[in-house]
Amino acid sequence: MIDTEQIAASYGLSAQERAALPTADEVRWYAEHGWYLSGRRLFTDDELDELQDATDKFYEGLRERELPVRPPNLAAWRSEHGPVQRHNDYIHYECETAGRILRKPLLGAVAAALAEAERIRVFQATLIYKPPNPREPSNLVPWHFDRHYWQTCSSDRMLTAFIPFHDCDERMGTITMIDGSHRWREAPGGDDSSRHFAQRDRGELERLLERNAQYNGAELRKVPVEIPRGHVSFHHCRVYHGSGPNLAEVPRRAVSLHLQDGENRYRRYDRPDGTPVVYNHDVLVRRTAEGEPDYADPEFCPVIWDAAR
């Protein structure tokens, strides 16, 4: 197990921050269940207020940095899209304040402990705004697991930190986990598509989930994660998850911060028709000596925790 206490000292974490690191029992819980809700706060009220203020300005059009090219499958809500659920990728790149807050070493130390990794880098960061409209179809996020969309990644230890700006409960459409599903084997004739869940039929994804549960002889245990403000929910890249409508009177606001261990690398992955899958990074990041996309590019995939520091 990674000695996060020892490395925490090199980052100058306070005693309060060190107390927020997951215990050995919590790391074992994550390994068994595929998700983890931090038992202690990882973000202060001031940090979350600053994050919300910065993303308000982002929604108003402020971009401190622009992406050099537009990737093929970029999630980029604009005002003309209307009152749908908003997704904006690369918020850590285009909004400097968001990027600084999301690179908090404590967050990286927690992720490193859960993933049992020597190094943690950002992989992607998506700003999410779920409007208070239960009838809006886009508010329902169907069952999926993130690894399915990361076929060009070599690692199976990647994970996601879901960071709401406020208390987030089932009424607001909080993230819901299929407990233990990261340990399932995929049923024969599995899902060969790499299309995002937003481009697919919800019924199809529901059937895929049920088929995989049946194949594994597993109970479909759906766990809505109630997240107090300042706490963070983490989930394994292979755990099924989704969310329901926002029934509250206020929007559900959050960042979905996807994280990669230091060993993750690009790998070519072909669809059944022989065409390669292209992730958004592949047209943005620098190239390795072999000419492949470099998922360690510090501009887009900065390190937030490193045991060698």
N, C-alpha and C positions, 0 to 999 in steps of 0.2 A: 504493500500500500504506500502511496506517495506521502512523504512526511511534510504535510502542509504547514505544520507549526514551525518547522525549521526554516522553510522557504519564506514564510510570512514575515519573519524577522528581517529578511533582506529587502522586503518592500516597505518596511516601516509601518506595518499594520499596528493599530492601537490594540490594547488589551480587549476592548469591546469588540473590535473587528475580529480578533483571533477567536473570541468566544462564539462568533457566528459561523465558524467553520464547521462542516458536518462531522459528527462523531463517527467512530468505526461502525456503530450499529446503524447509523443513517446511511452510510455508504453501502452497507450490506442490504438495507431496505431498497435502495435504488437499484442495486444489481438484481434483486428478486422481482421487484414490481415494475421497474422501467421508468419511474418518475419519482420526484422528490420535491416537497414543499419546504423551503428553508424554515427552520424552526425559529430563527431570529431574523431581524431586519437586516437587509443588505444595502438598502438605500434610505437616506434621510428624507424628511419632508422637504427640506431646502433643495436637495438634488432633484426630487420629483417635480417640485414647483418650477425649477429652472428648466427641466426637460419639457414640461408642458408649455411653458412660455415660448421656448425656442421652436417647438413644433407648431404652435399657433402661428408664428411668423412664417414658418415653412409653408403652411397651408395658404397663407396670404401671398405666397410667391417668392419669398426670400430664399435664394440659393447662394451659400457662401462658396461652394464649388459645384461646377457642372460636370456631369459625366462626359468624358471626351468623345464617346460614341454611344448610340442608343442600342443596347442589347436586344436580341430578338424577342425575348419573353419578359420584358420589363414590366413590373407592376408599378404604375405611376398615375395615381388618381389625380385628376385636375377638376377644377370647379365645374367645368362643363359636363362632367360625368354625372353630376347630380347627387341626391341624398342616398347613395348606395354605400355599402361597406367600403371603406377606403383602405387600400394597400399601397405603400410607397417603399420600394426597395432602395437600398444604399443610403438610408437615412444617416448612417454613421459616416458616410463620405460627403454627402451634400450639405449636412448641417454639422458644423464644427462643435457646437455645444453638445449636441446629442452624442457625437463621436467621443468626446472627452468623457462624458458621464458613463457611457457604455463600456469604456475601457477601464473601468474601476478595477484595480488589482484584486480586491476582495472577491468580486464576481468571478474573476479568472481562477482564483485559488479554490473556490467552491467547485467550479466546473472541473478543475484538474483532479480534485479529490474524487469526485463522482466517476469521472472517466478513467481514473487511474493513469493519468497522462503526465509526462514531464513538461509539456508545453501546451498552451492553449492559444489559438488564434481566432479572431473573428472570421466567420465564413460569409455571413450575410446578415443584414439587419433590416427588418421591415417594420415600418410605422403602420399601426392599425387603428382605425376609428370605426367602431360599430355604432351606427346611429340608433337612437331610441325609437325604433320602428319595427315592431314584431312581425309586420306583414311584408317587410322588405326581403325578397328572396335571397339576396346576397348575404344577409345576416346569418344564415344557416351555413355552417362550415361542415361538409360531410366528412365521414371517417377516412383517414389517410395516415400514412406515416412518411416522415420527411426523407428517409433514406431512398424511397422510391424515386424522388425527384433529383437525387444526388448520385445518379448512376456513374457519373464521371469521377467520383471520389473513390479512393482506395480504402478508406477507413470505415469500420463498423462501430467506432467509438464516438462518433460525432453526437452532439446533443444540442438541445435548444433551451434557452432561458426565456420564459414568458414573463414580461415585466409590466404589470399594469400600473397606471399612474395614480390609482385610487384603490379603495377596497373593491374587490371583484368577486361577486358571488354568482350563484346559479341564475338568479333573476336577471343579471346583466349579461348572461350568455357567456359565462366563464369557460375556460378550457376544460374539456372533459376527457379523461384517459380511459382506455381499455386496459385495465390492470393486467400486467404480466404479458401483454401481447408481443413484447420485443423478443420473447423467447420462443415464439411460434415458428414452426417450419412452414414454408409456403406450400400450399396445396398444388398438386400436379396441374399443369396447364395454367400456371399462374399469370399474373398481370404483366404483359410485355410492353404496355404503353408507358411512355414517360410524360404524358400530358398532365398538366396541373389539374388539381381537383376542381378548380373553377371552370375548366373547360370540359367537364365530364358530367354525366348523369348521376345524380345522387343515388338513385335506385341501384345503378350498376355498382357503385362503391359500397353500398350497404350489403349487396349480395356477395361481393368479394370478401368483406369482413366476416359474414356469416359462414361462408364456405371455408375460410381459413380456420375459424374457431372450431367448426365441426371436424375438420381434418385433424386438428390437434387435440380433439376431445376436451376442449377448454370451455369454461364458462365465460359468457360475455358480461364481464363485470364492468359497468360504466361508472366512473368516479368523477363527478364534478369537483374541481379543485377550488375551494374557497380561499382566496388569497387576500390577506390583510395588506393594507398599504405599506409599502416598503419591503415586503417579503417577495420572494421570487419562486416561481414554479419551474423546475427543470424536467425535461423528458428525453429519453433515449431516442436516437434517430430511427429506431425500428418499432417504437411503440405507437399503436393506433391512437388517434385522438381527433377531436372535432369540437364543435361548440354550437349551442342553440341560439335562439333569437334574444335580442336585448329587450326585456320587458320593463326596464327602468325608465325614468323620466329624463335621464341624462345619458350622453354617449359613453360607451365603453372604449377607453383609450389605453393603448399599450404598445410596447415594442416586442417583437419576436426576434430575439437575438440568437442566430444560429452560430454554433461554435465548433471548431475542428481541433483535434489533437495535432501535435506537431509532426506526427508521422503521416498525416494525410497528404496524398499526392493526386495529381490528375491521372486518370487512366482512360483510354479510349473505350467507349461503350457503344456498340452498334445495335440498332433496332433490328427486328426480324427481317426487314427488307434490305439490310446491309448499310443503311445510312447512319452516320454517327450522331449520337445525342450531343447537343451543344448546350452547355450551361451558360448563363449570362456572363459569368467571369471570363469565359473563353475568348471573348472579343475585347476584353478590357485589360486584363492583367498582363504583366510582362511575360516574356518567354524564358524557359529554361535553356540550358546549353543544348538540349536535345530538340529544341523548337516547340516544346509543349507548353500549354498554359501553366503558369507558376502560381499555385494556390497559397504560396508564402509571400506573395507580393505585399510589401508593407503598406502600400497606398490603399489597397482594398481589403487586405486580410491582415491587419496589424496584430502583433503578439500582445496579449494582455496578461500573461503569466508564464514564467519560465523558471524551471528548477535550476538551470545553469546560471542564473543571474547572480 
